[in-house]
Every structure is written in C-alpha cells, then in structure tokens.
Amino acid sequence: MQIHQLMDACLFALSFWLAYMLRSNLAIVEWLNLPLPPKGMETVSWFYLILIPVAPLVLESQGFYDRPMISSRHKTLWPLFKGCFLITVGLILAFFFLKLNVARSMVIWFGFISFGLVYLKEEIVRWVVQSKLSQAQHQRRFLLIGASEETARMRDELRAHPEVNMKVVAELDLNQTSLDALVKLLHDHSVNGVILGARHTYFEQVEAVIKACEMEGVEAWLVADFFRTQISRTSFDDFYGRPVMVFRTTPEASWQSVAKRAMDFVGAIVALLLLSLPLALVSLLIKLSSPGPVLFHQMRSGLNGAPFTLYKFRTMVTNAEQLKHELEAMNEMRGPVFKVTKDPRITPLGKILRRYSIDEFPQLFNVLRGEMSLVGPRPLPVDEVRRFNDLSHRRRLSVRPGLTCLWQVSGRNQIIEFKDWVRLDLEYIDNWSLWLDLKILVRTIPVVLLGTGAK
C-alpha cells in the first residue's frame, strides 16, 4: 500500500504542476479564449509540495486503499472521486483564506487531471496484475491450519477473492498434525506462508507452529478472531514492546480524527467571526425582550459521559428548570428526553431563535474549548443520561457531542422515539468519516434555514 500511496502522491503533485503550466501557457489561454492568468500566479507553484503528504491521506480517509489490488471499478471510481473532490475543495479554501492570486480554472483542471492520472495508474496496475504471466509469477502458496470448520471457512473466503492470487496447497487440523509433518509440507510445496485459525485450538500449539515457521523463514498469519464480538472492531497496537489486541466501537485514532479537530477549531473561529454582529444583535434583543441573563448554562454529558457546561441563548423564562417538573406529563418524547411542542416556558423571541436553531450558536465556544464538535450526537442533560434504561444507549457518549447530527437532518423533533434517535447516533458512530461529517454539515444548512422539525 505504501508504494501505491507514494505513486499517488507523485501523480497529484504532477497534476498540480500540469494544471499550473497549462493555465499559465498563453497559447492555450488564447486557444480556449480564457482570461489572462492573474499576475503573481507563479507564487503558488510551491504549493504542489504540500500535496505529496496530504493527497494519499485524503484518499485513505475515503477507503481508497481498503480494497484488494484488483477490485471492481466502482470500488475504485467512487472513493477516488470523493478524494479528488475533497482535495480540490481544500485547495480552493486554502487559496481563499491565504488570499493567493490563483486562477480558479487552474484548481478545477487540477481536480480533473489528478482524477484521470490516478485512475489511469489503477487501470495499468489492473492490466499488469491480471495478465497470465503476472499471475503465474506472483501466485503464493499457503497452508491453512486450524479446526476443520475454520480452514473450510478460510478456504471459501480465499476462493471468493481470486484476485489475491493465493493457492491453498494443503489444510491441516492443528490438533492432529505433528510438527514434523508440517515441516515436510513446507519443504515439499515450497510454501510462502501459513495461515492459522486459532479460535478452537491451544495457544501452545499455535506458538509451536509459529516457531517452526520462524526457523523455516516462512510467514505465519494468525487469524486472531478468538472472541466473537458484535460491534467492536479489532486492531493491533504495541504495549511497551508487546503486541496487544484492541477492541473498539468508536473510530480509531487517525489523521482523520486530527483533521476533524482541526476542522472543528477552524470552523468555529470562522463562524464566530462571520456571525459576531448578528450574535451581538441577538444578545441585545434577548436582554431587552425579557428579564434574565442572555446566555443559558446547563450541565450536559460529553465524551464518555464527562459533564461540561453547555452554552445557549436563553429562550425561556428564568425559572424554566423549576417549571419543568410541572410539565412532565406533557412530554412528547418516548424515553428519558423531555420535549414539548408548545412549551409555555418559551419566550416570544425564544420561539424564533429555537425555530431556526439560533439559540445553539453559542455552542461554538464549546467547540473551541474542545468539549464539542461541529458534528456528533447532540449532548443531553446529565439528569436525562442518568435515566437511560438501556445501557447500550450510553455508546452514543463514546464520541464528542456535536452541534448537528444525523438526528437533526433526519427530522429532528419529529422523531419521538428515543431509540430511533439513538439508532441514528450509533449509525453515525459506526460509519463515521470526514466525508460523512461534510455531508451532514451541508444537509444542516437547509434544515436550519427552513426551521425543519424544530420545536
């Protein structure tokens, strides 16, 4: 995979250079009847160096490398398109915020050229790998070792993916095979590797097989599905020199998570700067329209249930929390969450602020403080979290809460079953990617502007 990433990084850098040279060429400009390139455009020629480390990381975030070397074309085209789109949009935003004088058509050309070059590389690799000569030279011979049902399953999985070009030369039951017989098979078939399924075998025997492979210089692959998990994804890490298996239900820490935090920080700052005057006006209107503070503070459950102070524009009377107990019978949500359509505690101005989610804007400060994210499950009051009657609902607390989420763009308060709310949150957690965050942010805009589903 590293070789592919390096090749793709170079192709993106080449694409940027080609787009720059084409847009700067006066003959091409005259032929296509384009406006002259802006002066000083050569100042961005250094920017292609940034693409070398960034481009393969973006492709990796879209699952471009999470596939066999030879896979169906749609598994190549769609992740590649998303990756090129994100990189192109990133360049446009970078040039905009850095105030660099760049012809917009150059960036668009870069997007198309990079997509074409990387896809051409994939087609060449596909042709080379699928050629009969290549298959004969690169076919690898493996032994399958484990219980009979395990080796049968592994054999079926390999047959279902002929593109990996692996041949099973023998299957062994580890509990009934001696090490001498194993070593003889390694010699007779010039085996390239051994695949071990260890769910129903003893670890001492597995260790003995691995040591035998060590002596022979043969690869040993341990299928480490010792425990049947329903949700957790398994990964490996290092614990002071010792390998450990990690079972996690949340997205693994990666450059994507770093990029998400960077996007949260930059997005919150930009939004606060753009909205500073409207937010000041809203603050003044709240102060003049009803007695009480401008901001409402409430303890909410954040990452892993850690409490934090959430900020909102005040939309209710000052004694709203005391009156809440009198309105419990009017609760329209099924579950621990409290929602009422015509809540008598809401002020006239508060109805407008809540309808268009303006009351949520101060939570941008929570994002800056690292307590929230732009996208994530909505944070619930601490007392509502304590009333969860299904412990599996607490998994929604395994990521930072957000300003917007799948629940908000899928009907918001029109969803009255709390279990459906949780289902959407868990769907977000299990399928998280930067691309999903961007889609949710885009879908949030019309929801907010139209006040869809707000109460």
C-alpha positions as CSV (number, residue, x, y, z in Angstrom):
1,M,0.0,0.0,0.0
2,Q,2.9,2.4,0.8
3,I,4.1,2.1,-2.8
4,H,0.7,3.0,-4.1
5,Q,0.4,5.9,-1.8
6,L,3.8,7.2,-2.9
7,M,2.8,6.8,-6.6
8,D,-0.5,8.6,-6.0
9,A,1.2,11.4,-4.1
10,C,3.6,12.0,-7.0
11,L,0.7,11.9,-9.5
12,F,-1.2,14.6,-7.5
13,A,1.9,16.7,-7.4
14,L,2.4,16.2,-11.2
15,S,-1.3,17.1,-11.8
16,F,-0.9,20.3,-9.9
17,W,2.2,21.2,-11.9
18,L,0.4,20.3,-15.2
19,A,-2.6,22.4,-14.3
20,Y,-0.4,25.3,-13.4
21,M,1.6,25.0,-16.6
22,L,-1.5,24.7,-18.8
23,R,-3.2,27.7,-17.2
24,S,-0.1,29.8,-17.5
25,N,0.5,28.9,-21.1
26,L,-0.6,31.9,-23.2
27,A,-1.1,29.8,-26.4
28,I,-3.6,27.6,-24.5
29,V,-5.2,30.7,-22.9
30,E,-5.8,32.2,-26.3
31,W,-6.9,28.9,-27.9
32,L,-9.6,28.4,-25.2
33,N,-10.4,32.1,-25.1
34,L,-9.7,32.3,-21.4
35,P,-8.9,35.4,-19.4
36,L,-5.2,36.0,-18.8
37,P,-3.9,34.3,-15.7
38,P,-3.5,36.7,-12.8
39,K,-0.2,38.3,-12.1
40,G,1.9,36.6,-9.4
41,M,0.3,33.2,-10.1
42,E,3.8,31.7,-10.0
43,T,3.9,32.3,-6.2
44,V,1.7,29.2,-5.7
45,S,4.0,26.9,-7.7
46,W,5.5,25.7,-4.4
47,F,2.1,24.6,-3.2
48,Y,2.3,21.3,-5.0
49,L,4.8,20.1,-2.4
50,I,2.0,20.1,0.2
51,L,0.1,17.6,-1.9
52,I,2.8,14.9,-1.5
53,P,2.0,14.1,2.1
54,V,-1.7,15.2,2.1
55,A,-3.1,13.6,-1.0
56,P,-2.7,9.9,-0.1
57,L,-4.0,10.6,3.4
58,V,-7.2,12.0,1.9
59,L,-7.6,9.0,-0.4
60,E,-7.0,6.7,2.6
61,S,-9.8,8.5,4.5
62,Q,-12.2,7.7,1.7
63,G,-11.3,4.0,1.8
64,F,-9.4,4.1,-1.5
65,Y,-6.7,1.7,-0.2
66,D,-9.1,-0.5,1.8
67,R,-9.7,-2.9,-1.1
68,P,-7.9,-5.7,-2.9
69,M,-5.3,-4.7,-5.5
70,I,-7.7,-5.8,-8.2
71,S,-11.3,-4.9,-7.3
72,S,-14.4,-3.9,-9.3
73,R,-14.2,-0.5,-10.9
74,H,-16.9,1.1,-8.9
75,K,-14.9,0.4,-5.7
76,T,-12.1,2.4,-7.3
77,L,-14.0,5.2,-9.0
78,W,-16.2,6.4,-6.1
79,P,-13.5,6.7,-3.4
80,L,-11.2,8.3,-5.9
81,F,-13.8,10.8,-7.0
82,K,-14.5,11.7,-3.3
83,G,-10.8,12.1,-2.6
84,C,-10.1,14.3,-5.6
85,F,-13.2,16.4,-4.8
86,L,-12.1,16.9,-1.2
87,I,-8.5,17.8,-2.2
88,T,-9.8,20.2,-4.8
89,V,-12.2,21.9,-2.4
90,G,-9.3,22.0,0.2
91,L,-7.1,23.8,-2.3
92,I,-9.9,26.4,-3.1
93,L,-10.4,27.1,0.6
94,A,-6.6,27.3,1.2
95,F,-6.1,29.8,-1.6
96,F,-9.1,31.8,-0.4
97,F,-8.0,32.1,3.2
98,L,-4.4,32.7,2.3
99,K,-5.6,35.3,-0.2
100,L,-3.4,33.8,-3.0
101,N,-3.9,35.2,-6.5
102,V,-4.8,32.0,-8.4
103,A,-7.0,31.3,-11.5
104,R,-10.0,29.3,-10.3
105,S,-9.9,27.3,-13.5
106,M,-6.5,26.0,-12.7
107,V,-7.8,24.3,-9.5
108,I,-10.7,22.8,-11.4
109,W,-8.3,21.5,-14.1
110,F,-6.1,20.0,-11.3
111,G,-9.1,18.1,-10.0
112,F,-9.9,16.5,-13.4
113,I,-6.2,15.8,-14.2
114,S,-5.5,14.2,-10.9
115,F,-8.6,12.0,-11.2
116,G,-7.6,11.0,-14.7
117,L,-3.9,10.2,-13.9
118,V,-4.6,8.2,-10.7
119,Y,-7.4,6.2,-12.5
120,L,-5.1,5.5,-15.4
121,K,-2.5,4.2,-13.0
122,E,-5.1,1.9,-11.5
123,E,-6.1,0.6,-14.9
124,I,-2.4,-0.1,-15.8
125,V,-1.9,-1.9,-12.5
126,R,-5.1,-3.9,-13.1
127,W,-3.9,-4.9,-16.6
128,V,-0.5,-6.0,-15.3
129,V,-1.8,-8.0,-12.4
130,Q,-4.5,-9.7,-14.4
131,S,-2.1,-10.8,-17.1
132,K,-1.4,-14.6,-17.1
133,L,2.4,-14.1,-16.9
134,S,2.0,-11.9,-13.8
135,Q,-0.4,-14.4,-12.2
136,A,2.0,-17.2,-12.7
137,Q,4.9,-15.3,-11.3
138,H,3.2,-13.8,-8.3
139,Q,1.0,-16.7,-7.2
140,R,1.7,-17.5,-3.5
141,R,1.3,-20.9,-1.9
142,F,-0.2,-21.2,1.6
143,L,-1.1,-23.8,4.2
144,L,-4.3,-23.5,6.2
145,I,-4.1,-24.7,9.8
146,G,-6.9,-24.9,12.3
147,A,-10.1,-26.7,13.1
148,S,-11.8,-28.2,10.1
149,E,-14.6,-25.7,10.1
150,E,-12.1,-22.8,10.4
151,T,-9.9,-24.0,7.5
152,A,-13.1,-24.6,5.4
153,R,-14.2,-21.0,6.0
154,M,-10.8,-19.6,5.2
155,R,-10.6,-21.6,2.0
156,D,-14.1,-20.4,0.9
157,E,-13.0,-16.8,1.6
158,L,-9.9,-17.1,-0.5
159,R,-11.9,-18.7,-3.3
160,A,-14.3,-15.8,-3.2
161,H,-11.4,-13.5,-3.9
162,P,-9.3,-14.9,-6.7
163,E,-7.8,-11.5,-7.3
164,V,-5.5,-12.1,-4.3
165,N,-3.8,-14.8,-6.3
166,M,-3.2,-17.2,-3.4
167,K,-3.2,-21.0,-3.8
168,V,-4.0,-23.3,-0.9
169,V,-1.7,-26.4,-1.1
170,A,-3.0,-28.2,2.0
171,E,-5.3,-27.9,5.0
172,L,-4.3,-29.3,8.4
173,D,-6.0,-29.9,11.7
174,L,-3.6,-28.4,14.2
175,N,-4.7,-30.9,16.9
176,Q,-4.0,-33.9,14.7
177,T,-0.8,-32.8,12.9
178,S,2.8,-33.2,14.2
179,L,5.4,-30.5,13.6
180,D,7.4,-33.0,11.6
181,A,4.5,-33.4,9.1
182,L,4.1,-29.6,9.0
183,V,7.8,-29.0,8.2
184,K,7.7,-31.7,5.5
185,L,4.7,-29.9,3.8
186,L,6.6,-26.6,4.0
187,H,9.5,-28.3,2.1
188,D,7.5,-30.3,-0.4
189,H,5.3,-27.4,-1.6
190,S,7.8,-24.5,-1.2
191,V,5.2,-22.8,0.9
192,N,5.2,-19.0,1.0
193,G,3.1,-18.7,4.2
194,V,0.9,-20.4,6.8
195,I,-2.5,-19.1,7.8
196,L,-3.5,-20.1,11.4
197,G,-7.1,-20.1,12.7
198,A,-6.7,-20.3,16.4
199,R,-10.3,-19.9,17.8
200,H,-10.6,-23.6,18.8
201,T,-7.0,-24.5,19.4
202,Y,-4.5,-24.3,22.1
203,F,-2.1,-21.3,22.2
204,E,0.8,-23.6,23.0
205,Q,0.3,-25.4,19.7
206,V,-0.1,-22.1,17.8
207,E,3.2,-20.9,19.4
208,A,4.9,-24.1,18.2
209,V,3.7,-23.7,14.6
210,I,4.9,-20.0,14.6
211,K,8.3,-21.1,15.9
212,A,8.6,-23.7,13.2
213,C,7.8,-21.1,10.6
214,E,10.4,-18.8,12.1
215,M,13.0,-21.5,11.7
216,E,12.0,-22.0,8.0
217,G,11.7,-18.3,7.3
218,V,8.1,-18.7,6.3
219,E,5.4,-16.1,7.0
220,A,2.8,-17.1,9.6
221,W,-0.5,-15.3,9.6
222,L,-2.6,-15.7,12.8
223,V,-6.4,-15.1,12.2
224,A,-7.0,-13.5,15.6
225,D,-10.7,-13.9,15.9
226,F,-10.5,-15.5,19.3
227,F,-13.7,-13.9,20.6
228,R,-17.0,-13.3,18.8
229,T,-17.8,-9.6,19.1
230,Q,-21.0,-8.0,17.8
231,I,-19.9,-4.4,17.3
232,S,-16.3,-3.9,18.2
233,R,-13.7,-3.6,15.5
234,T,-10.3,-5.3,16.3
235,S,-7.0,-3.6,15.8
236,F,-3.4,-4.2,17.0
237,D,-1.2,-1.9,19.0
238,D,2.1,-2.1,20.9
239,F,2.2,-2.1,24.7
240,Y,5.8,-1.4,25.6
241,G,7.1,-4.0,23.1
242,R,4.3,-6.5,23.5
243,P,1.6,-6.8,20.8
244,V,-2.0,-6.2,22.1
245,M,-5.4,-6.6,20.5
246,V,-7.7,-3.6,20.9
247,F,-11.4,-3.9,20.7
248,R,-13.1,-0.6,20.0
249,T,-16.6,0.5,18.8
250,T,-15.5,4.1,18.0
251,P,-13.5,5.3,15.0
252,E,-9.8,4.5,15.5
253,A,-7.5,7.5,16.2
254,S,-6.0,8.5,12.9
255,W,-5.1,11.5,10.8
256,Q,-8.9,11.8,10.1
257,S,-9.6,12.4,13.8
258,V,-6.9,15.1,13.8
259,A,-8.4,16.7,10.7
260,K,-11.8,16.6,12.3
261,R,-10.5,18.5,15.4
262,A,-8.8,21.0,13.1
263,M,-12.0,21.4,11.1
264,D,-13.9,22.0,14.3
265,F,-11.4,24.6,15.5
266,V,-11.2,26.5,12.2
267,G,-14.9,26.2,11.5
268,A,-15.8,27.5,14.9
269,I,-13.5,30.5,14.6
270,V,-14.7,31.4,11.1
271,A,-18.3,31.0,12.1
272,L,-17.9,33.2,15.2
273,L,-16.1,35.9,13.1
274,L,-18.8,35.9,10.4
275,L,-21.7,35.8,13.0
276,S,-20.2,38.3,15.5
277,L,-22.6,41.1,14.6
278,P,-25.7,39.0,14.3
279,L,-24.9,37.3,17.7
280,A,-24.4,40.7,19.3
281,L,-27.8,41.8,18.0
282,V,-29.5,38.6,19.3
283,S,-27.9,39.2,22.7
284,L,-29.3,42.8,22.8
285,L,-32.8,41.6,21.7
286,I,-32.8,38.9,24.5
287,K,-31.8,41.5,27.1
288,L,-34.5,43.9,26.0
289,S,-37.3,41.5,25.4
290,S,-37.4,39.6,28.8
291,P,-35.7,39.8,32.2
292,G,-32.8,37.5,32.9
293,P,-29.3,36.6,31.5
294,V,-28.5,36.5,27.8
295,L,-27.0,33.0,28.0
296,F,-28.4,29.8,29.4
297,H,-26.0,27.4,31.1
298,Q,-26.7,23.8,31.7
299,M,-24.6,20.7,32.6
300,R,-24.6,18.2,29.7
301,S,-22.9,14.8,29.3
302,G,-20.0,15.0,26.9
303,L,-17.3,12.5,25.8
304,N,-17.7,9.2,27.8
305,G,-20.4,11.0,29.9
306,A,-18.0,13.6,31.4
307,P,-20.1,16.6,32.4
308,F,-19.5,20.1,30.9
309,T,-21.2,23.4,30.8
310,L,-23.2,24.0,27.6
311,Y,-24.0,27.5,26.4
312,K,-27.2,28.5,24.6
313,F,-29.0,31.8,24.1
314,R,-31.8,31.9,26.7
315,T,-35.1,31.2,25.1
316,M,-37.2,30.5,28.2
317,V,-38.2,32.3,31.3
318,T,-35.6,32.4,34.1
319,N,-37.4,29.8,36.3
320,A,-37.8,27.3,33.4
321,E,-36.0,24.5,35.2
322,Q,-38.3,24.7,38.2
323,L,-41.4,24.7,35.9
324,K,-40.1,21.6,34.0
325,H,-41.4,19.3,36.8
326,E,-44.9,20.6,36.3
327,L,-44.8,19.8,32.6
328,E,-43.5,16.2,32.8
329,A,-47.0,14.9,31.9
330,M,-46.8,16.8,28.6
331,N,-43.6,15.2,27.4
332,E,-43.9,14.1,23.8
333,M,-40.7,12.0,23.6
334,R,-40.8,8.3,24.5
335,G,-37.7,7.9,26.6
336,P,-35.6,9.9,29.0
337,V,-35.6,13.0,26.8
338,F,-38.0,15.9,27.5
339,K,-39.6,17.7,24.5
340,V,-42.9,19.7,24.3
341,T,-44.3,21.3,21.2
342,K,-46.0,24.4,22.7
343,D,-43.8,24.8,25.8
344,P,-45.3,27.6,27.9
345,R,-41.8,28.5,29.3
346,I,-40.5,29.7,25.9
347,T,-40.5,33.5,25.4
348,P,-41.9,35.0,22.1
349,L,-38.3,35.8,20.9
350,G,-37.2,32.3,22.1
351,K,-39.7,30.7,19.7
352,I,-38.0,32.4,16.7
353,L,-34.5,31.6,18.0
354,R,-35.4,27.9,18.5
355,R,-37.2,27.5,15.2
356,Y,-34.0,28.5,13.3
357,S,-31.6,27.0,15.8
358,I,-30.1,30.4,16.5
359,D,-30.1,29.6,20.2
360,E,-27.5,26.9,19.6
361,F,-24.8,29.3,18.1
362,P,-23.1,30.0,21.5
363,Q,-22.1,26.3,21.5
364,L,-19.4,27.3,19.0
365,F,-17.5,28.4,22.1
366,N,-17.9,24.8,23.4
367,V,-16.4,23.6,20.2
368,L,-13.4,25.9,20.6
369,R,-12.9,24.6,24.2
370,G,-12.8,21.0,22.8
371,E,-16.0,19.9,24.7
372,M,-18.0,19.6,21.5
373,S,-17.5,19.0,17.8
374,L,-19.3,20.6,14.8
375,V,-20.8,17.1,14.0
376,G,-21.7,14.5,16.6
377,P,-24.6,13.2,18.7
378,R,-26.4,16.0,20.4
379,P,-25.4,16.4,24.1
380,L,-28.1,15.5,26.6
381,P,-28.6,17.0,30.1
382,V,-26.8,15.0,32.8
383,D,-30.0,14.0,34.5
384,E,-31.5,12.6,31.3
385,V,-28.4,10.5,30.7
386,R,-28.8,9.1,34.2
387,R,-32.3,7.9,33.4
388,F,-31.1,5.7,30.5
389,N,-32.9,2.4,31.0
390,D,-30.8,0.6,28.3
391,L,-27.1,0.7,28.9
392,S,-26.4,0.2,25.2
393,H,-27.7,3.8,24.7
394,R,-24.6,5.0,26.5
395,R,-22.5,4.1,23.5
396,R,-23.6,7.4,21.9
397,L,-21.4,9.0,24.6
398,S,-18.3,7.4,23.1
399,V,-17.6,10.3,20.8
400,R,-17.7,14.1,21.3
401,P,-21.2,15.6,21.1
402,G,-21.9,17.9,18.2
403,L,-23.8,21.0,17.1
404,T,-25.5,18.9,14.4
405,C,-26.0,15.2,13.8
406,L,-28.0,12.7,11.7
407,W,-30.9,13.2,14.1
408,Q,-31.2,16.9,13.2
409,V,-31.0,16.4,9.5
410,S,-33.4,13.4,9.6
411,G,-36.5,15.0,11.1
412,R,-35.2,16.4,14.5
413,N,-38.1,16.6,16.9
414,Q,-40.5,14.8,14.5
415,I,-38.7,11.6,15.7
416,I,-40.5,10.9,19.0
417,E,-38.9,7.5,19.8
418,F,-35.7,8.0,21.7
419,K,-34.5,4.6,20.5
420,D,-34.7,5.9,16.9
421,W,-32.7,8.9,18.0
422,V,-30.1,6.6,19.4
423,R,-30.1,4.4,16.3
424,L,-29.2,7.4,14.2
425,D,-26.4,8.4,16.6
426,L,-25.0,4.9,16.5
427,E,-25.3,4.7,12.8
428,Y,-23.2,7.9,12.6
429,I,-20.6,6.5,15.0
430,D,-20.3,3.2,13.2
431,N,-20.0,4.8,9.7
432,W,-18.0,7.9,10.6
433,S,-15.7,9.6,8.1
434,L,-14.8,13.2,7.2
435,W,-17.0,12.8,4.2
436,L,-20.0,11.9,6.3
437,D,-19.3,15.0,8.5
438,L,-19.2,17.2,5.4
439,K,-22.5,15.7,4.1
440,I,-24.2,16.3,7.5
441,L,-23.0,19.9,7.6
442,V,-24.3,20.6,4.1
443,R,-27.6,19.0,4.9
444,T,-27.9,21.0,8.1
445,I,-28.0,24.3,6.2
446,P,-31.5,24.0,4.6
447,V,-32.8,22.3,7.8
448,V,-31.7,25.4,9.8
449,L,-32.9,28.0,7.2
450,L,-36.3,26.4,6.9
451,G,-36.7,25.5,10.6
452,T,-37.5,21.9,9.7
453,G,-38.7,19.8,12.6
454,A,-37.9,22.4,15.2
455,K,-39.8,22.9,18.4
